Amino acid sequence: MRNIATVEGDDGQRVIFKQIAGLLARRIVFNPKVGDRLERGQRVGMIKFGSRVDVVLDASARVNVKIGDHVKGGSTILAYLQPRETASAGSVSAIQKAH
């Protein structure tokens, strides 16, 4: 089971993330709806019993973590996006659920 969400900032930057539940987890919680505004660091959901989240960034992003780093949702800065304008919030522009 997986959930794919696209978050678009006020400056037009997009971040796509995929919540992917493993064979044992099979339970994804995702609260926002299309059009909801999100704040930086806001928790949007979780995968019960583990699995993974893939984050897809624009090629111009400056990645701040490396393979093997332990990250924590809502507090670890994964990357810095190239600013087009100063923006502190974004909104969910697409959600796709797949089994």
N, CA, C and O atoms as a Tinker XYZ file with bonds, in Angstrom:
   396  protein
     1  N      0.847000   -1.168000    0.000000    73     2
     2  CA     0.000000    0.000000    0.000000    64     1     3
     3  C      0.895000    1.234000    0.000000    63     2     4     5
     4  O      1.937000    1.242000    0.656000    81     3
     5  N      0.501000    2.274000   -0.727000    73     3     6
     6  CA     1.267000    3.519000   -0.723000    64     5     7
     7  C      0.353000    4.716000   -0.926000    63     6     8     9
     8  O     -0.766000    4.603000   -1.426000    81     7
     9  N      0.867000    5.850000   -0.525000    73     7    10
    10  CA     0.161000    7.113000   -0.642000    64     9    11
    11  C      1.158000    8.106000   -1.227000    63    10    12    13
    12  O      2.263000    8.245000   -0.701000    81    11
    13  N      0.795000    8.794000   -2.296000    73    11    14
    14  CA     1.684000    9.766000   -2.928000    64    13    15
    15  C      1.030000   11.140000   -2.810000    63    14    16    17
    16  O     -0.117000   11.321000   -3.219000    81    15
    17  N      1.763000   12.113000   -2.249000    73    15    18
    18  CA     1.226000   13.469000   -2.085000    64    17    19
    19  C      2.189000   14.480000   -2.686000    63    18    20    21
    20  O      3.406000   14.331000   -2.579000    81    19
    21  N      1.645000   15.498000   -3.311000    73    19    22
    22  CA     2.425000   16.611000   -3.843000    64    21    23
    23  C      2.083000   17.846000   -3.028000    63    22    24    25
    24  O      0.915000   18.216000   -2.908000    81    23
    25  N      3.106000   18.483000   -2.466000    73    23    26
    26  CA     2.918000   19.715000   -1.706000    64    25    27
    27  C      3.566000   20.837000   -2.506000    63    26    28    29
    28  O      4.742000   20.761000   -2.863000    81    27
    29  N      2.790000   21.874000   -2.782000    73    27    30
    30  CA     3.281000   22.999000   -3.575000    64    29    31
    31  C      3.314000   24.244000   -2.714000    63    30    32    33
    32  O      2.312000   24.627000   -2.110000    81    31
    33  N      4.494000   24.877000   -2.665000    73    31    34
    34  CA     4.668000   26.092000   -1.879000    64    33    35
    35  C      4.090000   27.301000   -2.580000    63    34    36    37
    36  O      3.779000   27.254000   -3.770000    81    35
    37  N      3.950000   28.379000   -1.839000    73    35    38
    38  CA     3.445000   29.625000   -2.410000    64    37    39
    39  C      4.353000   30.136000   -3.526000    63    38    40    41
    40  O      3.917000   30.887000   -4.398000    81    39
    41  N      5.621000   29.721000   -3.489000    73    39    42
    42  CA     6.586000   30.168000   -4.500000    64    41    43
    43  C      6.635000   29.242000   -5.713000    63    42    44    45
    44  O      7.448000   29.454000   -6.613000    81    43
    45  N      5.777000   28.218000   -5.753000    73    43    46
    46  CA     5.730000   27.312000   -6.896000    64    45    47
    47  C      6.605000   26.083000   -6.755000    63    46    48    49
    48  O      6.515000   25.176000   -7.582000    81    47
    49  N      7.448000   26.024000   -5.737000    73    47    50
    50  CA     8.279000   24.839000   -5.520000    64    49    51
    51  C      7.391000   23.671000   -5.132000    63    50    52    53
    52  O      6.402000   23.843000   -4.420000    81    51
    53  N      7.747000   22.484000   -5.600000    73    51    54
    54  CA     6.979000   21.284000   -5.286000    64    53    55
    55  C      7.860000   20.243000   -4.613000    63    54    56    57
    56  O      9.031000   20.076000   -4.954000    81    55
    57  N      7.275000   19.555000   -3.660000    73    55    58
    58  CA     7.909000   18.405000   -3.029000    64    57    59
    59  C      6.891000   17.273000   -3.098000    63    58    60    61
    60  O      5.735000   17.434000   -2.706000    81    59
    61  N      7.331000   16.146000   -3.592000    73    59    62
    62  CA     6.467000   14.976000   -3.689000    64    61    63
    63  C      6.979000   13.966000   -2.676000    63    62    64    65
    64  O      8.182000   13.718000   -2.596000    81    63
    65  N      6.072000   13.383000   -1.904000    73    63    66
    66  CA     6.520000   12.324000   -1.025000    64    65    67
    67  C      5.591000   11.139000   -1.118000    63    66    68    69
    68  O      4.383000   11.271000   -1.315000    81    67
    69  N      6.203000    9.967000   -0.967000    73    67    70
    70  CA     5.478000    8.705000   -1.068000    64    69    71
    71  C      5.589000    7.988000    0.267000    63    70    72    73
    72  O      6.691000    7.714000    0.741000    81    71
    73  N      4.460000    7.687000    0.865000    73    71    74
    74  CA     4.426000    6.860000    2.068000    64    73    75
    75  C      4.215000    5.432000    1.574000    63    74    76    77
    76  O      3.213000    5.134000    0.923000    81    75
    77  N      5.155000    4.561000    1.885000    73    75    78
    78  CA     5.097000    3.196000    1.388000    64    77    79
    79  C      5.075000    2.234000    2.567000    63    78    80    81
    80  O      6.038000    2.146000    3.330000    81    79
    81  N      3.980000    1.522000    2.705000    73    79    82
    82  CA     3.831000    0.573000    3.807000    64    81    83
    83  C      4.354000   -0.789000    3.376000    63    82    84    85
    84  O      4.084000   -1.242000    2.264000    81    83
    85  N      5.095000   -1.431000    4.251000    73    83    86
    86  CA     5.624000   -2.761000    3.968000    64    85    87
    87  C      4.562000   -3.831000    4.125000    63    86    88    89
    88  O      3.396000   -3.535000    4.387000    81    87
    89  N      4.977000   -5.076000    3.963000    73    87    90
    90  CA     4.039000   -6.196000    4.039000    64    89    91
    91  C      3.369000   -6.307000    5.394000    63    90    92    93
    92  O      2.193000   -6.665000    5.473000    81    91
    93  N      4.094000   -6.008000    6.464000    73    91    94
    94  CA     3.520000   -6.128000    7.797000    64    93    95
    95  C      2.738000   -4.888000    8.224000    63    94    96    97
    96  O      1.761000   -5.001000    8.965000    81    95
    97  N      3.153000   -3.711000    7.768000    73    95    98
    98  CA     2.513000   -2.466000    8.219000    64    97    99
    99  C      1.106000   -2.342000    7.652000    63    98   100   101
   100  O      0.130000   -2.355000    8.401000    81    99
   101  N      1.000000   -2.225000    6.360000    73    99   102
   102  CA    -0.282000   -2.127000    5.663000    64   101   103
   103  C     -1.236000   -1.107000    6.239000    63   102   104   105
   104  O     -2.450000   -1.246000    6.086000    81   103
   105  N     -0.719000   -0.081000    6.900000    73   103   106
   106  CA    -1.602000    0.929000    7.474000    64   105   107
   107  C     -0.949000    2.298000    7.344000    63   106   108   109
   108  O      0.013000    2.599000    8.051000    81   107
   109  N     -1.463000    3.119000    6.453000    73   107   110
   110  CA    -0.963000    4.474000    6.256000    64   109   111
   111  C     -2.019000    5.444000    6.769000    63   110   112   113
   112  O     -3.200000    5.311000    6.448000    81   111
   113  N     -1.591000    6.421000    7.566000    73   111   114
   114  CA    -2.482000    7.474000    8.041000    64   113   115
   115  C     -2.024000    8.764000    7.369000    63   114   116   117
   116  O     -0.859000    9.143000    7.489000    81   115
   117  N     -2.929000    9.443000    6.661000    73   115   118
   118  CA    -2.617000   10.705000    5.996000    64   117   119
   119  C     -3.810000   11.620000    6.180000    63   118   120   121
   120  O     -4.893000   11.332000    5.672000    81   119
   121  N     -3.629000   12.717000    6.899000    73   119   122
   122  CA    -4.747000   13.565000    7.296000    64   121   123
   123  C     -5.122000   14.691000    6.336000    63   122   124   125
   124  O     -6.316000   14.948000    6.182000    81   123
   125  N     -4.178000   15.385000    5.675000    73   123   126
   126  CA    -4.566000   16.523000    4.830000    64   125   127
   127  C     -5.388000   16.126000    3.605000    63   126   128   129
   128  O     -5.316000   14.999000    3.115000    81   127
   129  N     -6.152000   17.071000    3.145000    73   127   130
   130  CA    -6.939000   16.917000    1.919000    64   129   131
   131  C     -6.407000   17.907000    0.885000    63   130   132   133
   132  O     -5.717000   18.861000    1.244000    81   131
   133  N     -6.718000   17.693000   -0.387000    73   131   134
   134  CA    -6.289000   18.604000   -1.447000    64   133   135
   135  C     -6.760000   20.008000   -1.106000    63   134   136   137
   136  O     -7.931000   20.212000   -0.787000    81   135
   137  N     -5.856000   20.974000   -1.171000    73   135   138
   138  CA    -6.168000   22.364000   -0.874000    64   137   139
   139  C     -5.844000   22.784000    0.549000    63   138   140   141
   140  O     -5.789000   23.980000    0.833000    81   139
   141  N     -5.624000   21.823000    1.461000    73   139   142
   142  CA    -5.263000   22.171000    2.840000    64   141   143
   143  C     -3.903000   22.869000    2.867000    63   142   144   145
   144  O     -2.995000   22.509000    2.118000    81   143
   145  N     -3.774000   23.862000    3.734000    73   143   146
   146  CA    -2.505000   24.561000    3.924000    64   145   147
   147  C     -1.687000   23.836000    4.973000    63   146   148   149
   148  O     -2.211000   23.417000    6.006000    81   147
   149  N     -0.411000   23.693000    4.706000    73   147   150
   150  CA     0.504000   23.023000    5.623000    64   149   151
   151  C      1.582000   23.998000    6.060000    63   150   152   153
   152  O      2.013000   24.846000    5.278000    81   151
   153  N      2.017000   23.881000    7.301000    73   151   154
   154  CA     3.103000   24.709000    7.815000    64   153   155
   155  C      4.376000   23.895000    7.859000    63   154   156   157
   156  O      4.341000   22.671000    7.992000    81   155
   157  N      5.493000   24.574000    7.746000    73   155   158
   158  CA     6.792000   23.923000    7.805000    64   157   159
   159  C      6.897000   23.103000    9.091000    63   158   160   161
   160  O      6.624000   23.613000   10.178000    81   159
   161  N      7.291000   21.835000    8.968000    73   159   162
   162  CA     7.455000   20.966000   10.126000    64   161   163
   163  C      6.186000   20.302000   10.612000    63   162   164   165
   164  O      6.222000   19.514000   11.557000    81   163
   165  N      5.067000   20.605000    9.985000    73   163   166
   166  CA     3.786000   20.039000   10.412000    64   165   167
   167  C      3.738000   18.545000   10.118000    63   166   168   169
   168  O      4.141000   18.107000    9.040000    81   167
   169  N      3.246000   17.765000   11.074000    73   167   170
   170  CA     3.062000   16.326000   10.870000    64   169   171
   171  C      1.803000   16.122000   10.036000    63   170   172   173
   172  O      0.748000   16.674000   10.348000    81   171
   173  N      1.920000   15.324000    8.972000    73   171   174
   174  CA     0.777000   15.113000    8.084000    64   173   175
   175  C      0.247000   13.694000    8.129000    63   174   176   177
   176  O     -0.837000   13.426000    7.609000    81   175
   177  N      0.979000   12.790000    8.733000    73   175   178
   178  CA     0.523000   11.412000    8.793000    64   177   179
   179  C      1.610000   10.509000    9.318000    63   178   180   181
   180  O      2.634000   10.969000    9.822000    81   179
   181  N      1.375000    9.219000    9.194000    73   179   182
   182  CA     2.358000    8.248000    9.646000    64   181   183
   183  C      2.063000    6.897000    9.012000    63   182   184   185
   184  O      0.978000    6.654000    8.483000    81   183
   185  N      3.062000    6.030000    9.082000    73   183   186
   186  CA     2.883000    4.656000    8.658000    64   185   187
   187  C      3.026000    3.821000    9.919000    63   186   188   189
   188  O      4.090000    3.805000   10.539000    81   187
   189  N      1.993000    3.148000   10.291000    73   187   190
   190  CA     2.058000    2.347000   11.513000    64   189   191
   191  C      2.960000    1.142000   11.288000    63   190   192   193
   192  O      2.910000    0.498000   10.239000    81   191
   193  N      3.772000    0.850000   12.273000    73   191   194
   194  CA     4.692000   -0.283000   12.252000    64   193   195
   195  C      5.816000   -0.138000   11.234000    63   194   196   197
   196  O      6.331000   -1.141000   10.740000    81   195
   197  N      6.201000    1.085000   10.914000    73   195   198
   198  CA     7.400000    1.274000   10.106000    64   197   199
   199  C      7.167000    1.486000    8.633000    63   198   200   201
   200  O      6.214000    2.158000    8.236000    81   199
   201  N      8.030000    0.919000    7.823000    73   199   202
   202  CA     8.108000    1.052000    6.373000    64   201   203
   203  C      8.890000    2.298000    6.014000    63   202   204   205
   204  O      9.860000    2.612000    6.703000    81   203
   205  N      8.516000    3.033000    4.960000    73   203   206
   206  CA     9.384000    4.125000    4.537000    64   205   207
   207  C      8.608000    5.250000    3.880000    63   206   208   209
   208  O      7.441000    5.111000    3.515000    81   207
   209  N      9.301000    6.372000    3.744000    73   207   210
   210  CA     8.776000    7.522000    3.014000    64   209   211
   211  C      9.856000    7.947000    2.026000    63   210   212   213
   212  O     10.994000    8.198000    2.425000    81   211
   213  N      9.513000    8.029000    0.743000    73   211   214
   214  CA    10.411000    8.545000   -0.281000    64   213   215
   215  C     10.056000    9.999000   -0.513000    63   214   216   217
   216  O      8.879000   10.341000   -0.627000    81   215
   217  N     11.066000   10.862000   -0.584000    73   215   218
   218  CA    10.856000   12.287000   -0.828000    64   217   219
   219  C     11.488000   12.620000   -2.174000    63   218   220   221
   220  O     12.669000   12.353000   -2.394000    81   219
   221  N     10.692000   13.210000   -3.080000    73   219   222
   222  CA    11.165000   13.567000   -4.412000    64   221   223
   223  C     11.287000   15.083000   -4.469000    63   222   224   225
   224  O     10.309000   15.805000   -4.277000    81   223
   225  N     12.513000   15.557000   -4.736000    73   223   226
   226  CA    12.801000   16.988000   -4.770000    64   225   227
   227  C     13.213000   17.422000   -6.162000    63   226   228   229
   228  O     13.603000   16.594000   -6.985000    81   227
   229  N     13.128000   18.711000   -6.428000    73   227   230
   230  CA    13.620000   19.288000   -7.668000    64   229   231
   231  C     15.140000   19.089000   -7.736000    63   230   232   233
   232  O     15.811000   19.064000   -6.704000    81   231
   233  N     15.669000   18.950000   -8.931000    73   231   234
   234  CA    17.110000   18.717000   -9.109000    64   233   235
   235  C     17.960000   19.855000   -8.550000    63   234   236   237
   236  O     19.137000   19.651000   -8.253000    81   235
   237  N     17.391000   21.033000   -8.404000    73   235   238
   238  CA    18.151000   22.177000   -7.883000    64   237   239
   239  C     18.238000   22.188000   -6.357000    63   238   240   241
   240  O     18.927000   23.035000   -5.789000    81   239
   241  N     17.555000   21.267000   -5.691000    73   239   242
   242  CA    17.562000   21.226000   -4.220000    64   241   243
   243  C     18.966000   20.893000   -3.712000    63   242   244   245
   244  O     19.680000   20.094000   -4.318000    81   243
   245  N     19.353000   21.515000   -2.592000    73   243   246
   246  CA    20.637000   21.223000   -1.945000    64   245   247
   247  C     20.345000   20.269000   -0.788000    63   246   248   249
   248  O     19.809000   20.668000    0.246000    81   247
   249  N     20.710000   19.001000   -0.984000    73   247   250
   250  CA    20.398000   17.956000   -0.008000    64   249   251
   251  C     21.268000   18.124000    1.235000    63   250   252   253
   252  O     22.472000   18.360000    1.134000    81   251
   253  N     20.650000   18.001000    2.401000    73   251   254
   254  CA    21.302000   18.252000    3.685000    64   253   255
   255  C     21.584000   16.962000    4.470000    63   254   256   257
   256  O     22.167000   17.024000    5.553000    81   255
   257  N     21.183000   15.805000    3.949000    73   255   258
   258  CA    21.411000   14.529000    4.628000    64   257   259
   259  C     22.132000   13.586000    3.666000    63   258   260   261
   260  O     22.180000   13.819000    2.459000    81   259
   261  N     22.685000   12.523000    4.228000    73   259   262
   262  CA    23.377000   11.545000    3.383000    64   261   263
   263  C     22.908000   10.140000    3.740000    63   262   264   265
   264  O     22.255000    9.938000    4.764000    81   263
   265  N     23.235000    9.195000    2.913000    73   263   266
   266  CA    22.854000    7.807000    3.153000    64   265   267
   267  C     23.392000    7.372000    4.512000    63   266   268   269
   268  O     24.553000    7.611000    4.845000    81   267
   269  N     22.533000    6.737000    5.277000    73   267   270
   270  CA    22.906000    6.251000    6.598000    64   269   271
   271  C     22.542000    7.182000    7.732000    63   270   272   273
   272  O     22.565000    6.774000    8.894000    81   271
   273  N     22.203000    8.441000    7.420000    73   271   274
   274  CA    21.786000    9.380000    8.468000    64   273   275
   275  C     20.443000    8.944000    9.045000    63   274   276   277
   276  O     19.590000    8.419000    8.329000    81   275
   277  N     20.267000    9.165000   10.338000    73   275   278
   278  CA    18.973000    8.939000   10.980000    64   277   279
   279  C     18.230000   10.267000   10.979000    63   278   280   281
   280  O     18.746000   11.274000   11.466000    81   279
   281  N     17.032000   10.269000   10.438000    73   279   282
   282  CA    16.244000   11.494000   10.359000    64   281   283
   283  C     14.989000   11.342000   11.195000    63   282   284   285
   284  O     14.528000   10.230000   11.452000    81   283
   285  N     14.441000   12.474000   11.615000    73   283   286
   286  CA    13.216000   12.466000   12.415000    64   285   287
   287  C     12.217000   13.418000   11.764000    63   286   288   289
   288  O     12.519000   14.586000   11.518000    81   287
   289  N     11.023000   12.896000   11.489000    73   287   290
   290  CA     9.972000   13.686000   10.862000    64   289   291
   291  C      9.642000   14.936000   11.654000    63   290   292   293
   292  O      9.486000   14.884000   12.874000    81   291
   293  N      9.535000   16.055000   10.961000    73   291   294
   294  CA     9.160000   17.307000   11.606000    64   293   295
   295  C     10.325000   18.082000   12.194000    63   294   296   297
   296  O     10.149000   19.229000   12.605000    81   295
   297  N     11.526000   17.480000   12.247000    73   295   298
   298  CA    12.645000   18.221000   12.834000    64   297   299
   299  C     13.931000   18.167000   12.005000    63   298   300   301
   300  O     14.734000   19.097000   12.074000    81   299
   301  N     14.146000   17.112000   11.229000    73   299   302
   302  CA    15.350000   17.023000   10.409000    64   301   303
   303  C     15.135000   17.780000    9.102000    63   302   304   305
   304  O     14.136000   17.567000    8.415000    81   303
   305  N     16.065000   18.657000    8.763000    73   303   306
   306  CA    16.004000   19.367000    7.481000    64   305   307
   307  C     16.626000   18.458000    6.429000    63   306   308   309
   308  O     17.826000   18.189000    6.460000    81   307
   309  N     15.798000   17.987000    5.495000    73   307   310
   310  CA    16.277000   17.072000    4.467000    64   309   311
   311  C     17.027000   17.795000    3.360000    63   310   312   313
   312  O     18.047000   17.306000    2.874000    81   311
   313  N     16.522000   18.962000    2.959000    73   311   314
   314  CA    17.125000   19.689000    1.843000    64   313   315
   315  C     16.686000   21.140000    1.875000    63   314   316   317
   316  O     15.702000   21.503000    2.519000    81   315
   317  N     17.440000   21.956000    1.164000    73   315   318
   318  CA    17.088000   23.364000    0.976000    64   317   319
   319  C     16.702000   23.547000   -0.479000    63   318   320   321
   320  O     17.461000   23.193000   -1.381000    81   319
   321  N     15.514000   24.103000   -0.705000    73   319   322
   322  CA    15.042000   24.358000   -2.059000    64   321   323
   323  C     15.514000   25.727000   -2.505000    63   322   324   325
   324  O     15.668000   26.634000   -1.686000    81   323
   325  N     15.741000   25.878000   -3.790000    73   323   326
   326  CA    16.137000   27.170000   -4.330000    64   325   327
   327  C     14.957000   28.119000   -4.207000    63   326   328   329
   328  O     13.897000   27.852000   -4.774000    81   327
   329  N     15.111000   29.226000   -3.477000    73   327   330
   330  CA    13.973000   30.133000   -3.277000    64   329   331
   331  C     13.619000   30.904000   -4.544000    63   330   332   333
   332  O     14.492000   31.416000   -5.243000    81   331
   333  N     12.341000   30.973000   -4.817000    73   331   334
   334  CA    11.829000   31.846000   -5.878000    64   333   335
   335  C     11.267000   33.086000   -5.232000    63   334   336   337
   336  O     11.400000   34.192000   -5.756000    81   335
   337  N     10.629000   32.891000   -4.077000    73   335   338
   338  CA    10.122000   33.944000   -3.201000    64   337   339
   339  C     10.199000   33.378000   -1.802000    63   338   340   341
   340  O     10.324000   32.164000   -1.639000    81   339
   341  N     10.129000   34.209000   -0.805000    73   339   342
   342  CA    10.116000   33.712000    0.562000    64   341   343
   343  C      8.732000   33.162000    0.868000    63   342   344   345
   344  O      7.726000   33.852000    0.701000    81   343
   345  N      8.691000   31.918000    1.314000    73   343   346
   346  CA     7.410000   31.292000    1.643000    64   345   347
   347  C      7.605000   30.384000    2.839000    63   346   348   349
   348  O      8.629000   29.708000    2.943000    81   347
   349  N      6.655000   30.358000    3.727000    73   347   350
   350  CA     6.762000   29.509000    4.906000    64   349   351
   351  C      5.690000   28.436000    4.937000    63   350   352   353
   352  O      5.659000   27.614000    5.852000    81   351
   353  N      4.815000   28.437000    3.950000    73   351   354
   354  CA     3.723000   27.463000    3.953000    64   353   355
   355  C      3.503000   26.942000    2.559000    63   354   356   357
   356  O      4.048000   27.468000    1.588000    81   355
   357  N      2.707000   25.912000    2.469000    73   355   358
   358  CA     2.358000   25.337000    1.178000    64   357   359
   359  C      1.006000   24.680000    1.307000    63   358   360   361
   360  O      0.414000   24.636000    2.385000    81   359
   361  N      0.523000   24.165000    0.177000    73   359   362
   362  CA    -0.753000   23.475000    0.227000    64   361   363
   363  C     -0.648000   22.155000   -0.533000    63   362   364   365
   364  O      0.164000   22.008000   -1.446000    81   363
   365  N     -1.466000   21.222000   -0.145000    73   363   366
   366  CA    -1.495000   19.923000   -0.795000    64   365   367
   367  C     -2.192000   20.100000   -2.135000    63   366   368   369
   368  O     -3.334000   20.556000   -2.190000    81   367
   369  N     -1.501000   19.737000   -3.225000    73   367   370
   370  CA    -2.108000   19.945000   -4.534000    64   369   371
   371  C     -2.552000   18.639000   -5.186000    63   370   372   373
   372  O     -3.334000   18.668000   -6.135000    81   371
   373  N     -2.076000   17.509000   -4.704000    73   371   374
   374  CA    -2.513000   16.232000   -5.275000    64   373   375
   375  C     -2.271000   15.116000   -4.280000    63   374   376   377
   376  O     -1.289000   15.131000   -3.537000    81   375
   377  N     -3.168000   14.157000   -4.270000    73   375   378
   378  CA    -3.036000   12.979000   -3.418000    64   377   379
   379  C     -3.441000   11.765000   -4.259000    63   378   380   381
   380  O     -4.477000   11.775000   -4.923000    81   379
   381  N     -2.621000   10.738000   -4.219000    73   379   382
   382  CA    -2.930000    9.525000   -4.941000    64   381   383
   383  C     -2.725000    8.345000   -3.996000    63   382   384   385
   384  O     -1.676000    8.231000   -3.362000    81   383
   385  N     -3.706000    7.482000   -3.902000    73   383   386
   386  CA    -3.580000    6.291000   -3.065000    64   385   387
   387  C     -3.538000    5.071000   -3.973000    63   386   388   389
   388  O     -4.297000    4.968000   -4.937000    81   387
   389  N     -2.651000    4.164000   -3.653000    73   387   390
   390  CA    -2.529000    2.932000   -4.423000    64   389   391
   391  C     -2.394000    1.753000   -3.482000    63   390   392   393
   392  O     -1.876000    1.900000   -2.376000    81   391
   393  N     -2.839000    0.621000   -3.892000    73   391   394
   394  CA    -2.729000   -0.586000   -3.044000    64   393   395
   395  C     -1.734000   -1.532000   -3.619000    63   394   396
   396  O     -1.500000   -2.601000   -3.054000    81   395
